[in-house]
Amino acid sequence: MMTGGFPAPRRRGMLVVISSPSGAGKTTLAHMLAEAQKLVFSVSYTTRTARPGERDGVDYKFVSDDEFSRMVDNKEFAEHATVHGNQYGTAIHTVNRALEDGTDYLFDIDWQGGKQIRNQWPDESVLIFILPPSIAELERRLRRRATESAEAIARRLAGAKRELEHYGEYDYLVVNDNLDRAFQQLNAIVEANRCSRGRQAHLAEELLTEGSAGGPGATVMPLVPASHD
């Protein structure tokens, strides 16, 4: 759209980051949120082995350690981190394209990745941390997966407490004690941030431009002869 002979200001994309300790339910909530809010899901690169049901290029892009290291050396990642002995990263070109196109992007990443996203794009990022209702419930959920050994679960629980120490780096905290309620809260956070002044200022500026003298949509008041009564 053109206003006053100039292109209208364009809305920048929003980067929604969801993090949590393993087992707190962030991946389930992230997929629900992406579908409800029409967010583009960031597909991370990882060096870990695919779990049953995961698809390459859909859930993750599975690469070798050598390929991942090559991408790090070439500075191809917007963020990358080592989590539970495996490496994860998001390609920087996909983030830049989303921001320029006005696309809202969703990241399911840990606190290290969230910190890197915030450092690079402080005005475009919204960080949400999913909390488990308790450590005991977190352990129960991890054991219910039945995909890891007791030693691996113990490591994840120890790591969960270290991850929880970073809650203060996030804008919002959502307790996942009830999936539907947590989902409703995530929806409300996204809707509120889409209406923030920073993300809607381009609309106000467009209105101001339309109402300027001589510009398209300018209001012209009719001349009224002065009364001589």
C-alpha distance (Angstrom), angle and dihedral (degrees) to the residues before:
residue distance angle dihedral
M1 . . .
M2 3.80 . .
T3 3.78 123.7 .
G4 3.77 121.2 -173.1
G5 3.79 90.0 -15.6
F6 3.81 92.8 -54.9
P7 3.84 129.8 98.1
A8 3.80 113.1 -97.4
P9 3.81 115.1 -106.4
R10 3.79 109.6 -91.4
R11 3.78 125.2 -130.8
R12 3.80 113.1 -117.7
G13 3.77 119.2 -133.5
M14 3.81 121.7 -100.7
L15 3.82 123.1 -125.8
V16 3.81 110.9 -146.1
V17 3.81 112.4 -166.7
I18 3.81 120.7 -166.1
S19 3.80 118.4 -171.4
S20 3.80 135.5 167.8
P21 3.79 142.6 146.9
S22 3.80 114.3 -78.0
G23 3.79 110.6 -79.4
A24 3.81 97.3 24.6
G25 3.81 91.1 109.4
K26 3.79 102.4 -110.9
T27 3.80 95.8 138.8
T28 3.80 93.6 53.0
L29 3.79 91.3 46.8
A30 3.80 92.3 44.8
H31 3.81 92.5 55.3
M32 3.81 91.2 47.2
L33 3.81 90.8 49.6
A34 3.80 93.9 46.8
E35 3.79 91.2 54.8
A36 3.82 95.8 43.8
Q37 3.81 96.6 45.7
K38 3.82 97.9 34.1
L39 3.79 91.4 -118.7
V40 3.80 119.6 165.5
F41 3.78 107.6 -119.7
S42 3.78 115.8 -131.0
V43 3.80 109.4 -129.4
S44 3.80 107.1 -150.1
Y45 3.77 127.4 -149.7
T46 3.79 113.6 -122.2
T47 3.78 139.7 177.6
R48 3.79 94.8 -149.5
T49 3.79 124.2 104.6
A50 3.79 117.2 -96.0
R51 3.80 115.4 -102.3
P52 3.81 121.0 -132.7
G53 3.80 109.5 -70.2
E54 3.82 96.1 16.2
R55 3.79 116.9 126.7
D56 3.78 126.8 -149.5
G57 3.80 111.1 -113.8
V58 3.81 92.2 14.0
D59 3.80 106.7 60.4
Y60 3.81 96.4 14.5
K61 3.77 139.3 -19.0
F62 3.79 102.6 -115.3
V63 3.80 113.8 -148.4
S64 3.79 137.4 165.1
D65 3.80 124.0 -99.4
D66 3.80 89.7 -108.5
E67 3.81 93.2 52.3
F68 3.79 91.6 47.9
S69 3.81 91.4 49.8
R70 3.78 90.1 50.1
M71 3.81 90.5 54.0
V72 3.81 91.0 49.0
D73 3.80 91.1 50.9
N74 3.82 90.1 49.8
K75 3.83 91.0 50.0
E76 3.80 91.7 -122.2
F77 3.81 95.3 144.1
A78 3.80 128.7 87.7
E79 3.80 86.5 -162.7
H80 3.77 135.6 -4.6
A81 3.78 135.5 174.2
T82 3.78 144.1 168.7
V83 3.80 111.9 -114.7
H84 3.82 122.9 -179.6
G85 3.81 89.8 -18.3
N86 3.80 95.6 -51.3
Q87 3.79 128.9 99.9
Y88 3.81 125.9 -125.1
G89 3.79 131.2 -177.6
T90 3.81 145.1 165.7
A91 3.81 121.0 -135.9
I92 3.81 110.2 -116.1
H93 3.81 95.2 -144.3
T94 3.81 91.6 62.8
V95 3.82 91.5 53.0
N96 3.80 94.2 48.7
R97 3.80 91.4 47.9
A98 3.81 91.9 50.5
L99 3.80 92.3 50.6
E100 3.80 93.4 48.3
D101 3.82 92.9 46.5
G102 3.81 92.9 49.0
T103 3.81 91.1 -115.3
D104 3.80 120.1 153.8
Y105 3.80 108.7 -130.8
L106 3.81 128.3 -159.9
F107 3.81 124.8 -149.7
D108 3.80 125.4 -164.0
I109 3.82 97.0 -166.3
D110 3.80 141.1 130.8
W111 3.80 127.4 -98.9
Q112 3.81 92.6 -89.9
G113 3.80 91.3 58.6
G114 3.80 91.8 42.2
K115 3.79 90.7 54.5
Q116 3.81 91.6 51.4
I117 3.82 91.9 49.6
R118 3.81 91.4 49.4
N119 3.82 92.2 48.0
Q120 3.81 92.7 52.5
W121 3.82 99.3 38.2
P122 3.82 108.1 22.6
D123 3.81 95.0 159.7
E124 3.80 96.9 45.6
S125 3.82 100.1 43.9
V126 3.81 129.6 90.9
L127 3.81 113.9 -171.3
I128 3.82 121.6 -156.4
F129 3.81 124.8 -178.4
I130 3.82 119.4 -157.7
L131 3.81 113.0 -145.9
P132 3.82 124.3 -159.4
P133 3.82 114.9 -130.2
S134 3.82 89.4 -117.9
I135 3.80 142.0 -15.6
A136 3.82 88.9 -110.7
E137 3.81 90.3 56.8
L138 3.78 90.3 46.3
E139 3.80 90.1 55.0
R140 3.80 91.2 48.1
R141 3.81 91.4 53.1
L142 3.79 92.4 48.9
R143 3.79 92.3 50.4
R144 3.81 90.9 47.1
R145 3.82 89.5 60.6
A146 3.82 89.2 66.2
T147 3.80 89.9 -162.7
E148 3.82 99.8 110.6
S149 3.78 140.0 49.6
A150 3.79 123.9 -103.8
E151 3.81 89.1 -105.2
A152 3.81 91.8 53.4
I153 3.81 91.0 49.4
A154 3.82 90.4 50.7
R155 3.81 89.6 52.4
R156 3.80 90.9 49.7
L157 3.80 92.0 50.9
A158 3.79 91.1 50.5
G159 3.79 89.3 47.9
A160 3.82 90.7 48.4
K161 3.80 91.5 61.8
R162 3.80 90.6 50.5
E163 3.81 90.5 49.1
L164 3.81 91.6 50.0
E165 3.80 88.8 60.1
H166 3.82 87.9 71.6
Y167 3.81 97.1 59.0
G168 3.81 89.4 108.1
E169 3.82 90.8 67.6
Y170 3.82 91.0 65.3
D171 3.80 131.1 85.4
Y172 3.81 96.5 -141.5
L173 3.81 137.5 25.5
V174 3.81 120.5 -154.4
V175 3.81 121.3 -173.9
N176 3.80 111.3 -144.1
D177 3.79 99.0 -151.1
N178 3.80 90.5 123.4
L179 3.80 118.9 29.0
D180 3.82 96.6 -149.0
R181 3.80 93.7 47.9
A182 3.81 92.7 46.8
F183 3.80 89.5 49.4
Q184 3.82 91.6 51.3
Q185 3.79 90.5 51.3
L186 3.81 91.8 50.5
N187 3.80 90.1 50.8
A188 3.80 90.6 51.3
I189 3.81 91.7 50.5
V190 3.81 92.8 52.4
E191 3.81 93.1 45.8
A192 3.80 92.2 49.0
N193 3.80 92.8 49.4
R194 3.78 92.1 49.1
C195 3.81 86.7 58.0
S196 3.81 95.6 48.2
R197 3.79 118.4 125.0
G198 3.77 92.5 -114.3
R199 3.81 92.9 55.7
Q200 3.81 96.7 40.7
A201 3.81 99.0 40.4
H202 3.81 90.6 97.4
L203 3.82 88.9 64.2
A204 3.80 92.7 51.8
E205 3.80 91.0 47.3
E206 3.79 89.7 50.4
L207 3.80 90.8 53.5
L208 3.79 91.1 49.1
T209 3.79 90.7 50.9
E210 3.82 92.3 48.4
G211 3.78 90.5 52.1
S212 3.80 95.6 49.3
A213 3.81 120.3 111.6
G214 3.77 111.7 -77.5
G215 3.79 94.4 0.2
P216 3.80 125.1 123.0
G217 3.78 110.8 -75.9
A218 3.77 93.3 17.1
T219 3.78 112.8 158.0
V220 3.80 111.8 -122.5
M221 3.80 115.4 -162.0
P222 3.82 114.5 -146.7
L223 3.78 116.8 -116.8
V224 3.80 111.9 -108.9
P225 3.82 117.8 -157.7
A226 3.75 112.9 -118.8
S227 3.76 114.6 -104.5
H228 3.82 117.4 -113.1
D229 3.79 95.0 -166.9
